[in-house]
Amino acid sequence: MKKKLLYGFLLMGTVTAFAQKQDCPMKASVYVEAAKLKNYDEAYPSWKFVYDNCPELYQSTFQYGERILRDKISKGVDKDKYIKDLQELYNKYNQYFPQKFSAANNQIHQAYILIEHNKGTKEELFALLDGVYKQDKDAFADDTAIYQYFATALDLYKANKKPLQEVFDVYDNVSEIIENENNKLSVRMNELLPKEEANTLTDKEKGQLQVARTRVENLKNITESVDNSLGQLADCKNLVPLYQKVYDANKDNTEWLRRAAAKLSDKECTTDPLFVKIVERLNQLAPSASSALYLGILKEKQKNTTEAVKYFNQAVDLEKDPLRKSSYLVKIATKYSGSTAVSYAQKALSFNPSNASAYQVMAQAYASAANDCGTTVFEKRAVYWLAASTARKGGLEKLAAHYDKLAPSRADIFSSGLAGKTITFKCWIGQSVKVPQL
């Protein structure tokens, strides 16, 4: 008798579960229609039924579920409950549709919840973001998460919970992520720039180009913020002893040597014997474009210009990837000023027309020459119009606005009587600008 009852209950449960699954398509159509109209409260019951009873059926259950739960969270009622529900949703999304929503996607979304709602500990946030980096750097599509990856590591160091070396490692990781994201943006921008020049962009493409330019500037701002946050921790006084202490353990690790050489170069520690040792070891183990670049920097510091230029050109010749080649040319450009800096920056643009750093080098070189170009104060200050327009070509609106403020004002233009006229700079710049009309 007991066996019959047990069998009956099991059969009823199976029938009920089957019936519920049969209801899923109808319930799904209800929540989809409501969610499309942003009637999320109306969508919630039907969505919850599908989510609880047949989560494996539709990817849209998780896509619409995110919107529905975020709407609940935004309204503030039972906020913590819905935050936990959203965390669970991401876990289940990865469980049922791992090809569409990877473990790295799950972790970056979980991290963003902690950031957005100030939840969890610094350790939890760092573990999530570090996990994303180790699994899939491409998942760092959110600029806030990129910055928080470094900022959290720095906070943990300040709380004596992370060694300084790990902070530097994360700094290098973030630099790599930013380079990766910039490269992806450059590929798309380089497809669109010829169309912009020909004035054949569609409205959709105009929007894509503007979004890409904005993100390039955001990533540049993150780089500056990270550098400023690191501050004196990354000066030669700290870097050299730190790298010296672990050199023997890493002298056969080409990735460590490459990163150490890059950091010492960026922080102008190139006169230290350790930089020489690291660069020569890197070139011995893995002669490459990057090792040639650092040998060039080394020769430059030794006042051996001929050898420096030889290695710089070798670095560019050895590099096959056009985006990285462009990056090397910008690095070389920053070692110079005036026409030489501009020449290298222009070469960089020939390999990557959307390289914002190349436009920055050119704009700064023009601005630095303001006092050397022109015969009047007005003409000298007119150079800043050229600097501003160059910065804008690279999407560097903040830098362009700075130079605009240094250029002649409307009152200056009126007093000069040059409105609408063209000014040609007869110094090394050799370019012209048109004075704005009043």
PALUM-332592 format. One record per residue (C-alpha): residue number from 0; residue in one letter; x, y, z. Coordinates in nm, 4 decimals, always signed. Each point is the difference from the previous one (the first is absolute). Layout:
// PALUM-332592
 seq type        x        y        z
 NUM    a        X        Y        Z
...
***
This chain:
// PALUM-332592
 seq type        x        y        z
   0    m  +0.0000  +0.0000  +0.0000
   1    k  +0.2783  +0.2414  +0.0962
   2    k  +0.1805  -0.0804  -0.3232
   3    k  -0.3146  +0.0740  -0.1986
   4    l  -0.0446  +0.3335  +0.1790
   5    l  +0.3641  +0.0928  -0.0581
   6    y  -0.0300  -0.0951  -0.3656
   7    g  -0.3161  +0.2060  -0.0228
   8    f  +0.1665  +0.3076  +0.1472
   9    l  +0.2989  -0.0393  -0.2336
  10    l  -0.2318  -0.0398  -0.2973
  11    m  -0.1982  +0.3082  +0.1008
  12    g  +0.3228  +0.1977  +0.0376
  13    t  +0.1174  -0.1114  -0.3419
  14    v  -0.3345  +0.0857  -0.1591
  15    t  -0.0025  +0.3399  +0.1735
  16    a  +0.3551  +0.0776  -0.1125
  17    f  -0.0869  -0.1075  -0.3547
  18    a  -0.3111  +0.2163  +0.0016
  19    q  +0.2003  +0.2969  +0.1273
  20    k  +0.2554  -0.0442  -0.2778
  21    q  -0.2825  -0.0107  -0.2520
  22    d  -0.1112  +0.3397  +0.1313
  23    c  +0.3449  +0.1537  -0.0503
  24    p  -0.0374  +0.1088  -0.3664
  25    m  -0.3270  +0.1783  +0.0741
  26    k  +0.1425  +0.1658  +0.3130
  27    a  +0.3126  +0.1003  -0.1934
  28    s  -0.2037  +0.1754  -0.2681
  29    v  -0.1840  +0.1922  +0.2736
  30    y  +0.3140  +0.1324  +0.1715
  31    v  +0.1773  +0.0767  -0.3286
  32    e  -0.2855  +0.2172  -0.1255
  33    a  -0.0275  +0.1813  +0.3337
  34    a  +0.3768  +0.0493  +0.0308
  35    k  +0.0249  +0.1372  -0.3541
  36    l  -0.2401  +0.2732  +0.1111
  37    k  +0.2072  +0.0472  +0.3199
  38    n  -0.2955  -0.1186  +0.2112
  39    y  +0.2398  -0.1838  +0.2266
  40    d  -0.2353  -0.0409  +0.2976
  41    e  -0.2528  -0.1629  -0.2309
  42    a  +0.2721  -0.2198  -0.1520
  43    y  +0.1401  -0.1192  +0.3341
  44    p  -0.2492  -0.2825  +0.0943
  45    s  +0.0132  -0.1709  -0.3404
  46    w  +0.3749  +0.0463  -0.0229
  47    k  +0.0482  -0.1449  +0.3509
  48    f  -0.2072  -0.3057  -0.0961
  49    v  +0.2193  -0.0709  -0.3028
  50    y  +0.3196  +0.0764  +0.1934
  51    d  -0.0948  -0.2401  +0.2819
  52    n  -0.1449  -0.2836  -0.2090
  53    c  +0.1859  -0.0077  -0.3303
  54    p  +0.3109  +0.2214  +0.0119
  55    e  +0.1740  -0.2184  -0.2567
  56    l  -0.2486  +0.0780  -0.2794
  57    y  +0.0698  +0.3607  -0.0943
  58    q  +0.3027  +0.2257  +0.0152
  59    s  -0.2470  +0.2892  -0.0030
  60    t  -0.1115  -0.1060  +0.3490
  61    f  +0.3315  +0.1328  +0.1279
  62    q  +0.0230  +0.2990  -0.2327
  63    y  -0.3459  +0.1289  +0.0896
  64    g  +0.0444  -0.1178  +0.3583
  65    e  +0.2944  +0.2365  +0.0434
  66    r  -0.2145  +0.2942  -0.1113
  67    i  -0.2934  -0.1053  +0.2185
  68    l  +0.2145  -0.0421  +0.3125
  69    r  +0.1917  +0.3232  -0.0614
  70    d  -0.3339  +0.1785  -0.0207
  71    k  -0.0989  -0.1522  +0.3352
  72    i  +0.3324  +0.1068  +0.1528
  73    s  -0.0392  +0.3565  -0.1289
  74    k  -0.3359  +0.0345  +0.1766
  75    g  +0.1623  -0.0674  +0.3372
  76    v  -0.2636  -0.2351  +0.1488
  77    d  +0.1667  -0.3235  +0.1192
  78    k  +0.3139  +0.1251  -0.1740
  79    d  +0.2395  -0.2438  +0.1708
  80    k  -0.2223  -0.2951  -0.0905
  81    y  -0.0015  +0.0927  -0.3673
  82    i  +0.3753  +0.0643  +0.0010
  83    k  +0.0477  -0.3580  +0.1254
  84    d  -0.2455  -0.1217  -0.2645
  85    l  +0.2047  +0.1780  -0.2681
  86    q  +0.3207  -0.1606  +0.1287
  87    e  -0.1710  -0.3392  -0.0157
  88    l  -0.1278  +0.0739  -0.3510
  89    y  +0.3546  +0.0605  -0.1274
  90    n  +0.1163  -0.3275  +0.1569
  91    k  -0.2844  -0.1916  -0.1633
  92    y  +0.0528  +0.1749  -0.3327
  93    n  +0.3551  -0.1349  -0.0030
  94    q  -0.1257  -0.3420  +0.1163
  95    y  -0.2607  -0.0435  -0.2752
  96    f  +0.1558  +0.2003  -0.2849
  97    p  +0.3797  -0.0087  +0.0544
  98    q  +0.0702  +0.0518  -0.3712
  99    k  -0.1969  +0.3249  +0.0048
 100    f  +0.0886  +0.1184  +0.3517
 101    s  +0.3443  -0.1210  +0.1075
 102    a  +0.1447  -0.0288  +0.3487
 103    a  +0.1898  +0.3245  -0.0675
 104    n  -0.3256  +0.1726  -0.1060
 105    n  -0.1577  -0.1222  +0.3231
 106    q  +0.2880  +0.1303  +0.2111
 107    i  +0.0073  +0.3438  -0.1638
 108    h  -0.3761  +0.0371  +0.0530
 109    q  +0.0308  -0.1171  +0.3614
 110    a  +0.2797  +0.2524  +0.0521
 111    y  -0.2067  +0.2789  -0.1494
 112    i  -0.2825  -0.0752  +0.2464
 113    l  +0.2465  +0.0420  +0.2888
 114    i  +0.1303  +0.3268  -0.1483
 115    e  -0.3395  +0.1411  -0.0930
 116    h  -0.1681  -0.0757  +0.3326
 117    n  +0.3043  +0.0231  +0.2298
 118    k  -0.0333  -0.3633  +0.1078
 119    g  +0.2540  -0.2572  +0.1126
 120    t  +0.3599  +0.0473  +0.1079
 121    k  +0.3024  +0.1313  -0.1870
 122    e  +0.1395  -0.3535  +0.0050
 123    e  -0.3140  -0.1387  -0.1660
 124    l  +0.0002  +0.2700  -0.2662
 125    f  +0.3691  -0.0476  -0.0761
 126    a  -0.0383  -0.3793  -0.0232
 127    l  -0.2793  +0.0405  -0.2562
 128    l  +0.1869  +0.2539  -0.2151
 129    d  +0.3282  -0.1905  +0.0183
 130    g  -0.1896  -0.3131  -0.1024
 131    v  -0.1375  +0.1821  -0.3041
 132    y  +0.3511  +0.1075  -0.1034
 133    k  +0.1342  -0.3542  +0.0329
 134    q  -0.2872  -0.1562  -0.1963
 135    d  -0.0853  +0.2518  -0.2714
 136    k  +0.1390  +0.3535  -0.0274
 137    d  -0.2567  +0.0756  -0.2707
 138    a  -0.2746  -0.0145  +0.2641
 139    f  +0.1217  +0.3370  +0.1379
 140    a  -0.2428  +0.2007  -0.2110
 141    d  -0.0962  +0.2292  +0.2905
 142    d  +0.2400  +0.2870  +0.0735
 143    t  -0.1039  +0.0216  +0.3660
 144    a  +0.1011  -0.3629  +0.0509
 145    i  +0.3387  +0.0626  -0.1650
 146    y  +0.0775  +0.2854  +0.2385
 147    q  -0.1352  -0.1841  +0.3046
 148    y  +0.2267  -0.2973  -0.0721
 149    f  +0.3011  +0.2214  +0.0655
 150    a  -0.1573  +0.2222  +0.2678
 151    t  -0.1050  -0.3023  +0.2073
 152    a  +0.3500  -0.1502  -0.0162
 153    l  +0.1440  +0.3341  +0.1131
 154    d  -0.2514  +0.0236  +0.2871
 155    l  +0.0929  -0.3517  +0.1141
 156    y  +0.3699  +0.0930  -0.0090
 157    k  -0.0673  +0.3088  +0.2118
 158    a  -0.1845  -0.2250  +0.2466
 159    n  +0.3071  -0.2297  +0.0136
 160    k  -0.1926  -0.2789  -0.1752
 161    k  +0.1961  -0.0032  -0.3279
 162    p  +0.3744  +0.0278  -0.0701
 163    l  +0.1232  +0.2886  -0.2141
 164    q  +0.1137  -0.2405  -0.2718
 165    e  -0.3589  -0.1166  -0.0478
 166    v  -0.1144  +0.3608  -0.0415
 167    f  +0.2576  +0.0413  -0.2779
 168    d  -0.1140  -0.3283  -0.1557
 169    v  -0.3606  +0.1221  -0.0033
 170    y  +0.1157  +0.3339  -0.1444
 171    d  +0.1605  -0.1934  -0.2850
 172    n  -0.3157  -0.2089  -0.0396
 173    v  -0.2130  +0.3142  -0.0227
 174    s  +0.2407  +0.1527  -0.2532
 175    e  -0.0340  -0.3179  -0.2060
 176    i  -0.3812  +0.0115  +0.0237
 177    i  -0.0050  +0.3645  -0.1103
 178    e  +0.2324  -0.0742  -0.2920
 179    n  -0.2241  -0.2931  -0.0966
 180    e  -0.3149  +0.2154  +0.0134
 181    n  +0.1682  +0.2845  -0.1900
 182    n  +0.1071  -0.2424  -0.2716
 183    k  -0.3567  -0.1270  -0.0425
 184    l  -0.1253  +0.3578  -0.0222
 185    s  +0.2731  +0.0909  -0.2488
 186    v  -0.0977  -0.2812  -0.2362
 187    r  -0.3582  +0.1279  -0.0201
 188    m  +0.0974  +0.3679  -0.0129
 189    n  +0.2490  -0.0642  -0.2794
 190    e  -0.2829  -0.1546  -0.2021
 191    l  -0.2164  +0.3082  +0.0532
 192    l  +0.2516  +0.2856  -0.0348
 193    p  +0.0274  -0.0188  -0.3827
 194    k  -0.3794  +0.0180  -0.0168
 195    e  +0.0034  +0.3033  +0.2284
 196    e  +0.2549  +0.1689  -0.2268
 197    a  -0.2212  -0.0778  -0.3013
 198    n  -0.3119  +0.1121  +0.1893
 199    t  -0.1721  -0.3356  -0.0655
 200    l  -0.0626  -0.1166  +0.3578
 201    t  -0.3489  -0.1260  +0.0796
 202    d  -0.1698  +0.1332  +0.3136
 203    k  +0.0701  -0.3332  +0.1692
 204    e  +0.3690  +0.0173  -0.0922
 205    k  +0.0228  +0.3615  +0.1215
 206    g  -0.1314  -0.1186  +0.3349
 207    q  +0.2480  -0.2886  +0.0096
 208    l  +0.2917  +0.2309  -0.0774
 209    q  -0.1050  +0.2471  +0.2688
 210    v  -0.0386  -0.2783  +0.2573
 211    a  +0.3437  -0.1364  -0.0918
 212    r  +0.1645  +0.3429  +0.0279
 213    t  -0.1648  +0.0618  +0.3358
 214    r  +0.1201  -0.3350  +0.1285
 215    v  +0.3553  +0.0646  -0.1215
 216    e  +0.0016  +0.3222  +0.2032
 217    n  -0.1486  -0.1829  +0.3008
 218    l  +0.2760  -0.2608  -0.0183
 219    k  +0.2623  +0.2751  -0.0210
 220    n  -0.1534  +0.1606  +0.3108
 221    i  +0.0143  -0.3358  +0.1802
 222    t  +0.3679  -0.0327  -0.0897
 223    e  +0.0689  +0.3471  +0.1411
 224    s  -0.2022  -0.0734  +0.3160
 225    v  +0.1824  -0.3281  +0.0574
 226    d  +0.3385  +0.1682  -0.0497
 227    n  -0.0958  +0.2802  +0.2395
 228    s  -0.1299  -0.2482  +0.2583
 229    l  +0.3199  -0.1994  -0.0157
 230    g  +0.1972  +0.3206  +0.0509
 231    q  +0.3244  -0.0332  +0.1889
 232    l  -0.0491  -0.3733  +0.0546
 233    a  +0.1201  -0.0487  -0.3575
 234    d  +0.2983  +0.2350  +0.0061
 235    c  +0.3529  -0.1275  -0.0585
 236    k  +0.0699  +0.0031  +0.3724
 237    n  -0.2604  -0.2738  +0.0509
 238    l  +0.0099  -0.1780  -0.3345
 239    v  +0.3706  -0.0715  -0.0248
 240    p  +0.0441  -0.1735  +0.3409
 241    l  -0.3216  -0.1964  -0.0546
 242    y  +0.1051  -0.1314  -0.3403
 243    q  +0.3580  -0.0524  +0.1177
 244    k  -0.1222  -0.2256  +0.2813
 245    v  -0.1921  -0.2321  -0.2329
 246    y  +0.2232  +0.0218  -0.3080
 247    d  +0.1801  -0.3322  +0.0512
 248    a  -0.3303  -0.1828  +0.0445
 249    n  -0.1337  +0.1508  -0.3238
 250    k  +0.3060  +0.0338  -0.2217
 251    d  -0.1250  -0.2789  -0.2297
 252    n  -0.3597  +0.1283  -0.0052
 253    t  -0.0310  +0.2049  -0.3189
 254    e  -0.3435  +0.1357  +0.0939
 255    w  +0.1344  +0.1290  +0.3341
 256    l  +0.3058  +0.1491  -0.1721
 257    r  -0.2186  +0.1716  -0.2608
 258    r  -0.2321  +0.1498  +0.2619
 259    a  +0.2872  +0.1089  +0.2251
 260    a  +0.1795  +0.1670  -0.2916
 261    a  -0.3212  +0.1768  -0.0993
 262    k  -0.0636  +0.1289  +0.3514
 263    l  +0.3582  +0.1195  +0.0525
 264    s  -0.0100  +0.1708  -0.3400
 265    d  -0.3366  +0.1667  +0.0656
 266    k  +0.1219  +0.1322  +0.3354
 267    e  +0.3299  +0.1297  -0.1444
 268    c  +0.2137  -0.2457  +0.1982
 269    t  +0.2066  -0.0739  -0.3096
 270    t  +0.3317  +0.1232  +0.1415
 271    d  +0.0006  -0.2659  +0.2714
 272    p  +0.2262  -0.3040  -0.0606
 273    l  -0.2996  -0.2260  +0.0686
 274    f  -0.1741  +0.1297  -0.3118
 275    v  +0.3104  -0.0848  -0.2032
 276    k  +0.0110  -0.3492  +0.1485
 277    i  -0.3698  -0.0662  -0.0625
 278    v  +0.0037  +0.1300  -0.3581
 279    e  +0.3136  -0.1922  -0.0958
 280    r  -0.1392  -0.3189  +0.1555
 281    l  -0.3316  +0.0456  -0.1816
 282    n  +0.1805  +0.0508  -0.3303
 283    q  +0.2144  -0.3075  +0.0678
 284    l  -0.2986  -0.2267  +0.0747
 285    a  -0.2517  +0.1372  -0.2474
 286    p  +0.1248  +0.2548  -0.2537
 287    s  -0.3100  +0.1852  -0.1086
 288    a  -0.1468  +0.3345  -0.0904
 289    s  -0.0459  +0.0876  +0.3678
 290    s  +0.3573  -0.0927  +0.0953
 291    a  +0.1295  +0.2084  -0.2927
 292    l  -0.2131  +0.2923  +0.1188
 293    y  +0.1502  -0.0144  +0.3488
 294    l  +0.3522  -0.0353  -0.1391
 295    g  -0.0698  +0.3178  -0.1945
 296    i  -0.1077  +0.1769  +0.3176
 297    l  +0.3144  -0.1299  +0.1697
 298    k  +0.2264  +0.1333  -0.2757
 299    e  -0.1842  +0.3312  +0.0063
 300    k  +0.0729  +0.0366  +0.3716
 301    q  +0.3648  -0.0770  -0.0750
 302    k  -0.0048  +0.2935  -0.2493
 303    n  +0.0621  -0.2421  -0.2871
 304    t  -0.2589  +0.1443  -0.2374
 305    t  +0.1111  -0.2003  -0.3041
 306    e  -0.0402  -0.3330  +0.1788
 307    a  -0.3245  +0.1161  +0.1612
 308    v  -0.1589  +0.0831  -0.3356
 309    k  +0.1233  -0.3311  -0.1411
 310    y  -0.1743  -0.1966  +0.2753
 311    f  -0.3149  +0.2138  -0.0177
 312    n  -0.0327  -0.0688  -0.3713
 313    q  +0.0784  -0.3665  +0.0597
 314    a  -0.2838  -0.0188  +0.2531
 315    v  -0.2459  +0.1385  -0.2542
 316    d  +0.1288  -0.2289  -0.2768
 317    l  -0.0187  -0.3128  +0.2177
 318    e  -0.3559  +0.0627  +0.1150
 319    k  -0.2545  -0.1555  -0.2364
 320    d  -0.3207  +0.1118  +0.1677
 321    p  -0.0911  +0.3487  -0.1342
 322    l  -0.1689  +0.1108  +0.3239
 323    r  +0.3026  -0.0933  +0.2092
 324    k  +0.2318  +0.1499  -0.2623
 325    s  -0.1960  +0.3243  +0.0343
 326    s  +0.0323  -0.0222  +0.3775
 327    y  +0.3797  -0.0360  -0.0252
 328    l  +0.0208  +0.3013  -0.2303
 329    v  -0.1901  +0.2075  +0.2567
 330    k  +0.2397  -0.1160  +0.2722
 331    i  +0.2878  +0.1141  -0.2189
 332    a  -0.1786  +0.3293  -0.0738
 333    t  -0.0283  +0.0771  +0.3714
 334    k  +0.3791  -0.0155  +0.0272
 335    y  +0.0275  +0.2983  -0.2317
 336    s  -0.1531  +0.3444  -0.0457
 337    g  -0.0909  +0.2298  -0.2860
 338    s  +0.0131  -0.1246  -0.3578
 339    t  +0.1624  -0.3338  +0.0917
 340    a  -0.2787  -0.0831  +0.2439
 341    v  -0.2632  +0.0955  -0.2586
 342    s  +0.1730  -0.2054  -0.2693
 343    y  -0.0074  -0.3164  +0.2126
 344    a  -0.3592  +0.0700  +0.1033
 345    q  -0.1024  +0.0356  -0.3652
 346    k  +0.1665  -0.3332  -0.0761
 347    a  -0.1951  -0.1487  +0.2904
 348    l  -0.3235  +0.1259  -0.1566
 349    s  +0.0891  -0.1636  -0.3308
 350    f  -0.0245  -0.3377  +0.1766
 351    n  -0.2906  +0.0894  +0.2262
 352    p  -0.1966  +0.3078  -0.1148
 353    s  -0.2009  +0.0082  +0.3239
 354    n  +0.2975  -0.0015  +0.2390
 355    a  -0.1053  +0.2721  +0.2449
 356    s  +0.3439  +0.0033  +0.1633
 357    a  +0.1592  +0.0987  -0.3313
 358    y  -0.2381  +0.2947  -0.0326
 359    q  +0.0821  +0.0952  +0.3588
 360    v  +0.3739  +0.0040  -0.0750
 361    m  -0.0576  +0.2183  -0.3069
 362    a  -0.2343  +0.2407  +0.1782
 363    q  +0.2447  +0.0403  +0.2888
 364    a  +0.2917  +0.0532  -0.2387
 365    y  -0.1889  +0.2755  -0.1833
 366    a  -0.1066  +0.1649  +0.3261
 367    s  +0.3577  -0.0072  +0.1311
 368    a  +0.1136  +0.1891  -0.3098
 369    a  -0.2469  +0.2876  +0.0445
 370    n  +0.2643  +0.2510  +0.1089
 371    d  +0.2310  -0.0963  -0.2866
 372    c  -0.2555  +0.0423  -0.2781
 373    g  -0.1509  +0.3225  -0.1279
 374    t  +0.1210  +0.3589  +0.0164
 375    t  -0.2787  +0.1420  +0.2174
 376    v  -0.1609  -0.1094  +0.3246
 377    f  -0.3207  -0.0740  -0.1925
 378    e  +0.1816  -0.2260  -0.2479
 379    k  +0.1839  -0.1789  +0.2807
 380    r  -0.3246  -0.0708  +0.1835
 381    a  -0.1640  -0.1108  -0.3263
 382    v  +0.2193  -0.3108  +0.0199
 383    y  -0.2357  -0.1217  +0.2733
 384    w  -0.2811  -0.0255  -0.2569
 385    l  +0.2160  -0.2474  -0.1893
 386    a  +0.0757  -0.1871  +0.3233
 387    a  -0.3711  -0.0099  +0.0878
 388    s  -0.1105  -0.1258  -0.3422
 389    t  +0.2702  -0.2686  +0.0097
 390    a  -0.1146  -0.1143  +0.3435
 391    r  -0.3607  -0.0174  -0.1242
 392    k  +0.1017  -0.2280  -0.2864
 393    g  +0.1041  -0.2468  +0.2686
 394    g  -0.3222  +0.0454  +0.1938
 395    l  +0.1882  +0.1814  +0.2787
 396    e  -0.2692  +0.2540  +0.0836
 397    k  +0.1374  +0.0945  +0.3419
 398    l  +0.3443  +0.0773  -0.1427
 399    a  -0.1567  +0.1878  -0.2927
 400    a  -0.2084  +0.2135  +0.2365
 401    h  +0.3170  +0.0862  +0.1945
 402    y  +0.1739  +0.1247  -0.3149
 403    d  -0.3113  +0.1902  -0.1123
 404    k  +0.0238  +0.2050  +0.3194
 405    l  +0.3604  +0.0934  -0.0853
 406    a  -0.0864  +0.1060  -0.3564
 407    p  -0.1079  +0.3579  -0.0852
 408    s  -0.3388  +0.1002  +0.1400
 409    r  -0.2864  +0.1542  -0.2000
 410    a  +0.1134  +0.3419  +0.1225
 411    d  +0.3541  -0.0739  -0.1212
 412    i  -0.1334  -0.1059  -0.3406
 413    f  -0.2056  +0.3189  -0.0281
 414    s  +0.2969  +0.2188  +0.0961
 415    s  +0.2322  -0.1762  -0.2449
 416    g  -0.2308  +0.0411  -0.2985
 417    l  +0.1037  -0.3486  -0.1124
 418    a  -0.3367  -0.1765  +0.0265
 419    g  -0.0301  -0.2564  -0.2811
 420    k  +0.3628  +0.0498  -0.1088
 421    t  +0.2577  -0.2794  -0.0255
 422    i  +0.3157  +0.0039  +0.2114
 423    t  +0.2962  -0.2064  -0.1213
 424    f  +0.2647  -0.1028  +0.2520
 425    k  +0.3441  +0.0404  -0.1534
 426    c  +0.1818  -0.1867  +0.2764
 427    w  +0.0562  -0.3788  -0.0070
 428    i  -0.3770  -0.0550  +0.0281
 429    g  -0.0543  +0.1162  -0.3582
 430    q  -0.3798  -0.0126  +0.0230
 431    s  -0.2849  +0.2504  -0.0144
 432    v  -0.3120  +0.0783  +0.2005
 433    k  -0.3041  +0.2031  -0.0903
 434    v  -0.0969  +0.2664  +0.2529
 435    p  -0.3639  -0.0578  +0.1067
 436    q  -0.2654  +0.2359  -0.1304
 437    l  -0.1717  +0.2170  +0.2594
***
